[in-house]
Amino acid sequence: MFFERLADRIATADSVLSVGLDPDPDRLPDHLHGHDLPRWAFNRRIIDATHDHAACYKPNAAFYEDADGWRALEETIAYAHGKDVPVLLDAKRADIGNTARQYASLLDTADAITINPYLGRDALEPFLSREEKGVFVLCRTSNPGGADLQDAELESGETVYERVADRAGEWNKRGNVGLVVGATVPEELERVRERAPDLPFLVPGVGAQGGDAEAAIEHGLASGVGLVNSSRGIIFAGEGESFAGAAGEAAKRLKRRLNEYR
């Protein structure tokens, strides 16, 4: 089970930090562009520098959706696994029928995935049925526009994101469901925790987005299990040939900051 393995990793690393691996080609150091797979070369150095502080790595699929990108992602996942760090693929997938089953095949290599609940339970079942894998359901996202639909009030008086939290609890029959709730919305984070007391959260938005680290820890963990993610704030903490060392220091600092509230 993913969350059991994640709990073991959290204990080993003494960390709930998720490091987002989003290797924007426009921001990669110049000296890596001569490599056959620059994104893989970048990620390998980031992993070498941060794995002691990482409970999980979270590559965003958007940065890998081309032929060389998928190769880089496969290498990245294998390398992270070699460091005994699980990998959560931030793909936000969902669809119906054969398309959903094809999307779910991403879990053949990754340990967990993010999914979009908008299409409902049948669209999510191909992911949920992978009971050994983690499935993080988008609930209240960290971007400002997340309020446009997620904060909409239903006739029942609850918001859309509160309904998602309730449904996710119902979908957790196999014990493999978590929620994505942003650290940039601490009040909503607290409300979701009240409605989903037993689900681990993936909490993005700490770091470059300036989310609330204390709230992320207070409300994001269930029985000590959960993840607080930072991407750009770690992987682009430095430039040039010293980028990996700067990333390692940034990961260490954020790990310590988060641990102050655990």
C-alpha positions, -999 to +999 in steps of 0.1 A: +000+000+000+013+034-010+005+052+022+022+025+043+053+029+022+051+067+025+048+064+062+080+044+063+098+069+041+086+098+062+100+081+093+133+072+075+139+107+062+122+125+091+105+146+065+071+152+049+087+173+021+077+165-014+101+179-040+085+189-072+105+179-103+094+204-129+124+209-152+113+239-173+136+237-203+138+275-204+153+275-168+178+246-170+214+256-165+232+262-198+258+235-192+232+208-192+218+216-227+245+195-244+233+164-226+213+138-245+184+143-220+189+176-203+158+172-181+170+139-169+205+153-162+189+181-142+166+158-122+195+134-114+215+161-099+185+174-080+178+140-066+214+135-056+213+168-037+179+164-021+171+127-015+181+128+022+154+154+028+126+142+005+097+120+016+086+119-021+093+133-055+065+149-076+072+153-113+046+172-131+036+154-163+033+187-183+071+190-183+076+156-199+050+153-226+072+147-256+094+117-267+125+128-249+105+140-220+089+106-213+124+090-215+136+115-190+106+108-167+112+070-168+149+076-159+139+100-131+114+076-116+138+047-117+166+068-101+143+080-073+133+045-066+170+036-064+173+061-036+142+045-019+121+076-025+085+071-038+073+091-069+039+109-071+031+118-107+012+151-108-009+145-139-044+155-128-059+128-151-095+117-155-116+105-183-141+077-191-139+042-204-108+031-222-092+065-220-093+064-182-078+029-182-050+042-205-043+071-182-042+048-152-014+028-169+009+057-158+008+039-124+027+010-139+058+030-130+048+058-106+037+051-071+009+076-069-009+101-091-031+132-089-066+130-105-094+153-113-128+144-097-149+164-121-161+134-142-172+114-111-166+080-097-167+058-128-139+079-144-118+075-113-123+038-108-094+027-130-071+047-107-088+037-075-087+000-084-049+001-082-051-004-045-013-006-040-010+029-056-018+063-041-046+085-056-047+122-047-080+138-056-079+175-065-100+192-038-091+229-032-062+239-053-035+265-045-041+289-075-062+320-071-087+309-098-094+278-078-122+297-061-141+301-093-157+267-092-143+250-061-158+276-037-192+276-055-220+269-030-244+240-037-281+238-028-272+218+002-252+247+015-218+230+011-192+242-013-180+221-043-146+214-026-164+203+006-185+179-015-153+165-031-138+159+003-169+140+014-169+119-018-132+112-015-139+096+019-165+074+003-141+065-025-114+054+000-127+018+003-092+005-005-073+029+018-054+045-011-071+080-014-057+113-004-066+149-012-049+179-028-055+210-008-033+241-012-013+258+016-023+291+001-059+286+014-054+278+051-090+283+061-102+259+035-074+235+044-088+234+079-124+229+067-114+200+045-095+184+074-127+186+094-146+168+067-119+142+059-102+135+092-085+103+080-072+112+045-036+122+039-032+155+020-008+166-006-004+203+002+012+224-026+019+261-025+046+262+001+077+279-013+074+301-044+036+305-039+041+316-003+017+292+013+012+287+051+037+261+062+023+259+097-013+253+085+001+228+060+015+207+088-014+213+113-041+202+089-022+183+062-012+152+080-034+123+090-017+101+116+016+117+107+012+109+070+009+136+043+031+156+020+039+193+017+053+202-018+077+228-030+089+228-066+104+260-080+115+272-045+138+242-043+149+231-078+155+267-090+170+280-057+203+284-075+217+289-110+246+278-131+268+249-121+260+253-084+222+247-089+221+213-073+239+224-041+215+253-038+186+230-042+199+207-015+202+236+009+167+248+001+153+214+007+171+210+040+158+244+052+122+237+042+124+203+058+136+218+091+109+246+089+082+220+084+095+198+112+092+227+136+054+223+133+052+185+133 
